[in-house]
Amino acid sequence: MEPVDPTQWGRIDEAGTVYVRTGAGERAVGTWAAGEPAEGLAHFGHRFDDFSTQIAVLEARLASGTGDPKAAKQQALALRDQVAELAAVGDLDGAAARLEVVIGAADQAIAGASQARAQARANAVAAKEALCAEAEQLAESTSWKSTGDRLKAIVDEWRQIHGIDRKTDDALWKRFAKARDTFTRHRGSHFAELDKQRGAAKQAKEELITRAEALSDSSDWGETAGAYRELMTEWKATGRAPREVEDSLWERFRGAQEKFFSRRNQVFAERDAEFEANAKTKESLLAEAEKIDPARDLDAARAALRSIQERWEAAGKVPRERIREFDSKLRAVEDRVRKAEDAHWRRTDPETQARVDQFRQRVEQFRTQAEKARAAGNERKANEADAQAAQWEEWLRAAENAVE
């Protein structure tokens, strides 16, 4: 909010009397003798700013819907009573008009609040009637757990609903309580019958505990873990034992399982640590294998690969998720050495070399024939010999490529 410019709404005379101009005329609001006239006028302007701020606070509260509209109206009336005698310089007529608007808005808010309270009461009655109707539908339910939970939730919802007169609220509560009591009696009869079955469940669970405890020292990890899963399935199918022993039976049964699985987890953890160490070893072996260069020294490459393969087998197992990674990397090195061996064999195979030499001789033979025929003036025979030489030269290249 911009501060008021007091020079637009008042003046100070030579005697130090401060005046404010309003629609009703000019009136004195005080005197100033402590300093410059402008400072005096500004002082009374600040007083108006403070008064205007109080109005703005009321306007904001009513606009936002926060606060008590009755209290806002009382404050606005008190401020309106001060306007006529307010010792301040500013738009006093405008301030009075703003206060009238505030008072009118407060009256509307008060009326609206009254209507809202009436509507809230009607809504609250309707909400509790709906809860009563739901409880009456649930009274004959045999879904004991879900229905019991829902009735408890209804009580919680009931306590959150306010604004109903005592007489109406009591009547609605009696209606709800009657429906809940009907369900409670039916559930009590059901569980009374169920208690007869819990003795048998207790005996069956004690037998399951005996079997579970007998397995707790086993080191056959896979088969025993499967046996415990089957025992758990049987446990769940047995039903509940009497309440006073159910928890203790479960603790014994679970204790037997935890003893076995704790031992298994420790063994697996040690194994995993060993596998991780093996993986580190194989990573080092792979780094060594990557340096093998069969093109430079095939015999040295073979020896290095055999050494790595022996140490690879001795390193042991690695984590399952890395088996494929390690095997594929080592296989790539093995393939590189094997290809070098194959190429070397082809280059040094006597039969292959003899075949290449034979093809080369035939090429030279036909070229010689072509030269002699051409020298003798027999161009036809020379061309035939050239064609034969070209054919054998093509076969020679194919043979040489096979060796390479």
N, C-alpha and C positions, 0 to 999 in steps of 0.2 A: 504494500500500500504506500503510495507516494505521500511524503509529508506535505502538509498544507502550506500554502504561501500566505502568511498572515497579512501581507500588504494588500491582498485582494479583498480582505474581509474586515479590516480594522485600521486604526490609526492611533498615534500617541501624540498628545498636544505638548506645548512648551512647558506646561506645569507637570508633565509626567503622567497625566491621566490617560489610561488606555481605554479605547472604545472598540466595540464590535458592531458591524452593520448587519441587521436582519430584515426580514420582510416587514416587521413592525416598527422599524426605525433604528436609530443608533442608541446604544446604551453603554454606560461605563462599566467596565468589568474589573478595574483595579488601577493601581498606580505603580510607577516605576521610577526609582531614584538611584538605583545602584550602578548605573552605567549609561552607555549610549542608548538613545531611543530605539534604534533598530534591535538592540539586544533585548530590550523590554518587550517589544512586539514579538520577537522570536520566542521569548519565554512563554508568552500566553498562547502562541501558536503550538508550542510543544504540549501545552495542557490540552489543547483541542485534539492533537494527534493521539494522546493517551486515551481521551474519551472515545475517539473514533475507533481505536483499537479494541476497546471493550465491546463496541457494537459489532465489529467484524468477527470477534470470537463467537458471539451469539449467532450471527448469520451463518458462520461455518458449521457450528454444531447442528443447527436446524437443517442446513442443506445436506449434511452427511447422515442425519438421522440418529446421531449419537447424543447421549445425555437425556436429561429429563425435560420435556417441553414445558411442563408446569414451572419448573425452576427457571427456565429460560425466559418465560413470560414475566415472572416476578422481577427478574433482573432487568428486563427491558422496561417494565413500568417504572422501576426505581430510577433508571437512567433518564427516562422521558421526563420525570418530575424535576430532574436536575437541569434540563436544558434552559429553562427560562431564566435561571439565576447562575448559569455556569460561567465561571471566571475564566474564559478562554476565548481565543480569536480564531474563527474558522467558519465554515458553512454550517451554522447552528440549525438553520431551517432544513438543510439537507439531512443533518444528523437526526432531527426530529422525525422527518419523513421516513428515514431508514428504520427508526425504532417502531414506527407504526406498522411498517411491513413485517418486522420481526414479531411484533405482537400478534398480527394477523396470522402469520405462519405458525406461531406457537399454538394459537387457537385451533388451527386446522390439524396440527400434529396431535393435540390433546384429543380432539374428536376422533381422529384416525386411530389413536392408541386405544380408545374405548371400544371402537368397532373391532380392532384387532384382538382385544382381549375376549370379546364375545365370540369372535370367529375361532380364536385359539381354544376356548372352552368347548365349542361345538366340535372342533377337530379332535380334541383330547377325548371327549365322550365317544366319538365315532371310532377312534383308534382302539380304545379299550373294549368297546362292543365287538370290534373285529377280532381282538384277541380272545374274547369270551367265546365267540362263534368257532374259532379255530380250536380252542381247548375242548369244546363240546364234540367236535368232529374227531378229535384224538382220543376221547375217553374210552372208546371201545377198541383201540389199536392194540395189536399184539407185537408191534415192533418196539420191544421194551427199551432198548438202548436209545434209539433215535428219538422215540417219542418222549422218553424221560428227559433227554437232553433238550428237546424243543420246549417242553413245559418249563424247565429251568430257565431257558432263554426268554420265554414269555414273561416270567416273573421279573427278570432283569429289564426287559423292555417296559413292563408295567411301571416299574419304579422310576423310569425316565420320563413318564407322561405326567404332567402337572396341570394345574389350573381348573380342577373339577371340584365342585362343592362336596363337603363331607358326606352328605346323605346319598347323593348319586354315586359317589366313589365307593361307598360301603356296599351298596346294592350290586354294583358291577363286580366287586371283589367276591362277594358271596356266590355269584353266578359262576365265576371262574373257579373258585375253590371247590365247588360241587363237582364240576367236570374233572378237575385234577384228582379229587379224592376217589372218584369212580375208577379212573385209570390205576391209581395206586393200589386199590383193593384187588383189582384183576391181576396186576403184576405180582402182588404178594402171594396170591394163590398159586400163580405159575411157579414162582421160585420156591415155594414150599414143596411143591412136587419135585422141582429140580434138585433140592437138597438131598432127596432120597438117592439120586444118581451120583452124588459127589463122593460118597464113600467108595464106590467102585472106581471112580476116577482117581482117587488117592492111591488105591492099591496098584492100579495100572501104572501110574507115574512113578511109584517107588520101584517097580520092576524095570521101567525105562532108565531110571537113575542107576540101578545096579549094572545094567548093560553098558551105559555110558561110562561109568567108572572103570569097568573092565577094559575099555578101549583106550583109556587116557594115556597109558604108557606105550602104546603101539608106535612103531617106527615105519609102518607101512602107510606112508602118507596119503597116497591117492585112494586106496581102498578104504582106509579108516575115515577119511574126510567124507566119502560117499556114505559110509555107514552112519556117520553123525547126521548127515542130511536126512536119511531115512528115519532115524530116531526123532529128529525134529518134526518131521511130517506126522509121525505117530503121536508125538506129544500134543501137537495142535489138534489132532483128531480126537484125543481122549476126553476133552472137555475139562472144566475147572473142578479142582478138588475143593473141599471146604475152605472158606476164606482164611481161617486162622492158620492153615498150613500151606496154602497155595504158594505164597512168596518163598517160604523156606524150601519147599520142594524144587521150585524153579532155580533158586540159588545153588542147590546141590547139583542139579542137572547142568546148569550153565557152567558151574565150577569145573565139572569133569571135562566139558568141551574146551574151556579156556586152557586147561592144563595141557591138553593135546595140541591145540592150535598154537599156544605159546611156544611149545617145543618145536613144532613144525616151522613157525615163523623164524625162530632163531637159526635153525638149520638152513632154511632158505636164504636168510640174510647172509650167513657165512658163505653159502654157495654163490650167492650173487656177488659178494665181495671178491671171491676167488675168480669168478667169470670176468669181472671187470679187470682184475689184474691180468688174466689171460689175454683179454682184449688189448691191453696196453702192449703186451709182448708181441701180439700179432700185428699191431700197428707198426711197431719197430721193424718186424720182419718184412712187412709190405714196403716200408720205406727203403729197406735194403734191396728188396726184389725189384723195385722200380729202377734201380741203378744198373741192373744187368743189361749188357749190350751184346747180344749174340752176333751182331754184324761185325764187331771188332774182334772177338775171340770166342768162337762157338764152344770150344772145349771148356774154357773158363766159365762161360755162361751155364753150361750143363752142370758143372761141379757146384757152382754157386746155388743153382736152383735146387739140386739134390740136398745140399746142406740146409737150405731154407725149408724145404719140404719136411725134412726130418725134425727140425726144430719146431716147425708148425704143428706137427702131430703131437710132439711132446708138450707143447704149450697147453693143450687141453681145450675144454669147451669155453665158448664165449656166450654172452647174453643172447637169447633166442632171436630177438629183434635185429641182431647184427650179423647173424650167420650168413645170410645171403650176401650182404655187403662184402664181408671178408672173402667168402668163397669166390665171388665174381671178380674181385680185384686180383686174387692169386691166380685164378684161371686165365685172366688176361695175360699175365706174365708167362704162364706155362704155354699158352697158345703162341705167344711171340717167339719163344725158344723153339717150339715144335715146328713152326713155319720156317724158321731159319735152318733147322735140321733137314726138313724136306727139300728146301732149295739147295742145300749143300749136297744132299744125296743125288739130286737130279744133275747137278753140275759134275759130279765125280763118277756117275754110273757109266761103266765102260760101254755097255750096249747103247746107251743114249748118245754118248759121244761118237761111237762108231757110226751111228745112223746120221748124225750131223755131218761127219766127215764124208760119208757116202754121198749125201745130197750135194755137198760142196763140190765133190769130184765130178758129179754128173753135170752140174752147172758149168764147170770149167770145160768139160768134154764137149758139150754142145756149143759153147762159145768158140772153141777151137775149130769145130766143124764149120760153123758159120763163117769164120774168117777165111778158111781154106776155100769154101764154095764161092765166096765173094771174090777171092783172088783169081779163081778159075773162071769167073764171069757167069757163074750159075746163081743168079739172084734168087730164083725160086727155092733152090735147096738151102741157100743161106737164110732166107726168111723162115723156112721151116725149122732150121736149127735154132734161130733166135727165139722162136715161139717155145720150142722145147726147153731152152735155157731159162726163159722167163718162168715157165711152169715149175721147173725144179728149183728155181730161186725162191719162188713163193713158198714151196714146201720147206726149203732150208730155213727161211725166216720163221716159219711156224715151229719147226723143231728147236731153233735157237731160243725162241720165246718160251717154249716149254721148259727148257733148261734153266732159263733165268727165273 
